[in-house]
Amino acid sequence: MKQDLGGDGDFVTDDLPSDEFFESGSGDNPISTKEATDRSNVTQKAIEAILLVSSDPVTSKSIASVLAVSETDVIAEMGHIARFYRSSGRGFELAKIAGGYQLRTSGELGGILERYLNEQLAPRLSGAALEVLAIVAYKQPVSRAQVSAIRGVNSDGVMKMLQARGYLRIIGRDRGPGQAILYGTTQLFLERLGIDSVADLPPLSDFVPSAEVLEAIEASLKEDG
């Protein structure tokens, strides 16, 4: 589940279809109220389970494919889930982010979570975490695969931790094949460094590979999708 440390996500459950949409129903294959309720409950449980185990936003299309139901049904059930979370005052919510859906902590708890993650958890970042932060800061927007390719080692776990700590955020999807999730740094990252924007970061001209090497890396990443 993603932590929302305030201000970085554009979502909120208002982005989901209206209540009228969910209540209209398709009307194509009428079934009994009990059967409809049972099927709806099973679908909602499955959707919640999928969202809980997914580190990235999940599209309604992919959920529909796994559950062998229509995408319209999935969107409707996610609407029911979102409204239930809102009405019951939970500490988490169903978010629509980067073209997909994700469970995340409530935005109003951002201050509390920031204090917890940055004070109660070990505040010092490992060398690997600092390396990943540097790559994202200078390369953003960048995907997990690109970061891993640059480092030469899988970086998924480190990036998840940095996202949970509030230093990285999802900023979109790549337009190429696979539409990979793209990441960037956050306002908290700038605050910790004491700079106004990433443009204030020191230049890397003395440390980066030559233009030819960079082009080769870019070409390789595009081939990998």
C-alpha positions in Angstrom: 0.0 0.0 0.0 1.4 3.4 -0.9 1.8 6.2 1.6 0.5 9.6 0.6 2.8 12.2 2.2 0.7 15.0 0.9 0.5 17.0 -2.3 2.1 14.7 -4.8 -0.9 12.7 -6.2 -3.6 14.2 -8.3 -6.1 11.5 -7.4 -8.8 11.3 -5.2 -11.9 9.1 -5.2 -13.7 11.9 -7.0 -11.9 10.8 -10.1 -13.9 7.6 -10.1 -17.2 7.5 -12.1 -20.3 9.1 -10.4 -22.7 7.2 -8.1 -25.3 7.4 -10.9 -23.0 5.4 -13.1 -22.5 2.6 -10.5 -26.2 2.5 -9.7 -27.5 2.3 -13.3 -26.4 -1.3 -13.9 -26.0 -2.8 -17.3 -29.3 -4.6 -17.4 -28.1 -7.1 -20.0 -28.3 -10.3 -18.0 -30.7 -9.9 -15.1 -30.0 -12.2 -12.1 -31.5 -12.4 -8.6 -30.5 -9.8 -6.1 -28.8 -12.4 -3.9 -26.7 -13.8 -6.8 -25.8 -10.3 -7.8 -24.8 -9.4 -4.2 -22.7 -12.6 -3.8 -20.9 -12.1 -7.1 -20.3 -8.4 -6.2 -18.8 -9.4 -2.8 -16.5 -11.9 -4.4 -15.3 -9.5 -7.0 -14.7 -6.7 -4.5 -12.6 -9.1 -2.3 -10.6 -10.1 -5.3 -10.0 -6.5 -6.4 -8.9 -5.5 -2.9 -6.5 -8.5 -2.7 -5.0 -7.6 -6.1 -4.5 -4.0 -5.1 -2.9 -5.0 -1.8 -0.2 -7.2 -3.4 0.5 -4.7 -6.2 3.3 -2.2 -5.7 2.3 -0.3 -8.8 -1.1 1.1 -9.9 -3.2 -1.6 -11.5 -5.4 -0.9 -14.5 -9.1 -1.9 -14.5 -8.5 -3.7 -17.8 -5.8 -6.0 -16.2 -8.1 -6.7 -13.2 -11.0 -7.6 -15.5 -8.7 -9.9 -17.4 -7.6 -11.8 -14.3 -11.1 -12.0 -12.9 -12.8 -12.9 -16.2 -15.4 -10.1 -15.8 -16.1 -6.9 -17.8 -14.0 -3.8 -17.2 -17.3 -2.0 -16.6 -18.0 -4.3 -13.7 -14.5 -3.8 -12.3 -14.9 0.0 -12.4 -18.3 -0.2 -10.8 -17.0 -2.4 -7.9 -14.1 -0.1 -7.3 -16.6 2.7 -7.0 -18.4 0.8 -4.3 -15.1 0.1 -2.5 -14.0 3.7 -2.8 -17.3 5.0 -1.3 -17.2 2.5 1.5 -13.7 3.6 2.5 -14.8 7.2 2.4 -18.0 6.7 4.4 -16.3 4.5 7.1 -13.5 7.0 7.7 -10.7 4.6 7.0 -7.0 5.6 7.1 -6.6 4.5 3.5 -8.4 5.1 0.2 -8.7 3.8 -3.3 -6.7 6.1 -5.6 -6.6 6.6 -9.3 -3.0 7.2 -10.3 -1.1 7.1 -13.6 -3.9 5.4 -15.5 -4.4 2.7 -12.8 -5.8 2.2 -9.3 -3.9 1.9 -6.0 -4.7 1.6 -2.3 -2.9 4.4 -0.5 -3.1 6.1 2.9 -5.4 9.0 3.4 -4.0 12.4 2.4 -5.2 14.0 5.6 -2.7 11.8 7.5 0.3 12.9 5.5 1.8 14.9 8.3 1.6 12.0 10.8 3.0 9.5 8.3 5.9 11.9 7.4 6.9 12.2 11.0 6.6 8.5 11.5 8.6 7.5 8.4 11.3 10.1 8.9 11.7 10.0 12.7 10.6 6.6 13.9 12.2 4.7 11.1 15.9 4.9 10.6 16.4 8.4 9.0 19.8 7.6 7.5 19.7 6.3 3.9 21.9 3.5 2.7 24.5 4.0 -0.1 22.2 2.1 -2.5 19.3 4.4 -1.6 21.4 7.5 -2.1 22.6 6.1 -5.5 19.0 5.5 -6.6 18.0 9.0 -5.5 20.8 10.5 -7.5 19.8 8.6 -10.6 16.2 9.6 -10.4 17.0 13.2 -9.5 19.2 13.6 -12.6 17.3 11.3 -15.0 13.6 11.9 -14.1 11.2 10.9 -15.4 12.6 7.4 -15.2 11.3 3.9 -14.8 12.4 1.2 -12.3 13.9 -0.8 -15.2 15.9 2.2 -16.3 17.3 2.7 -12.8 18.1 -0.9 -12.5 19.9 -0.9 -15.9 22.0 2.1 -14.9 23.0 0.6 -11.6 23.4 -2.9 -12.9 21.4 -4.4 -10.1 17.6 -4.8 -9.4 16.5 -1.6 -7.7 12.8 -2.3 -7.1 13.1 -2.8 -3.3 15.1 0.4 -2.8 12.7 2.4 -4.9 9.7 1.1 -3.0 11.4 2.2 0.2 12.2 5.6 -1.1 8.6 6.0 -2.3 7.3 5.0 1.1 9.7 7.5 2.8 8.3 10.2 0.6 11.4 10.9 -1.5 10.1 9.4 -4.8 6.7 9.7 -6.5 4.9 8.4 -9.5 4.7 11.1 -12.2 3.2 9.3 -15.2 3.6 6.4 -17.6 6.1 6.0 -20.5 4.5 6.3 -23.9 6.4 3.4 -25.3 5.6 -0.3 -25.3 4.6 -1.6 -21.9 3.8 2.0 -20.6 6.2 1.6 -17.7 5.5 3.6 -14.5 7.7 6.7 -14.4 9.2 8.2 -11.2 10.5 11.5 -10.0 11.6 13.2 -6.8 9.3 15.0 -4.4 9.2 18.3 -2.6 10.4 16.5 0.5 13.6 15.5 -1.4 14.2 19.1 -2.3 13.6 20.2 1.3 16.1 17.6 2.7 18.7 18.9 0.3 17.9 22.5 1.0 17.4 23.4 -2.7 14.5 25.0 -4.6 14.4 22.7 -7.6 16.3 19.9 -9.3 17.8 22.6 -11.5 19.9 23.6 -8.5 21.6 20.3 -8.3 25.3 20.4 -9.1 26.2 19.5 -12.8 27.4 16.0 -13.6 29.4 16.9 -16.6 32.6 15.7 -15.0 31.2 12.4 -13.9 28.7 11.1 -16.6 29.7 8.9 -19.5 30.4 10.3 -23.0 27.5 11.2 -25.3 28.2 8.0 -27.3 27.9 5.8 -24.2 24.7 7.6 -23.1 23.1 7.1 -26.5 24.0 3.4 -26.4 22.4 3.1 -23.0 19.2 4.9 -24.2 19.0 2.6 -27.2 19.4 -0.5 -25.0 16.7 0.7 -22.6 14.3 1.4 -25.5 14.9 -2.1 -26.9 14.1 -3.6 -23.4 10.8 -1.6 -23.3 
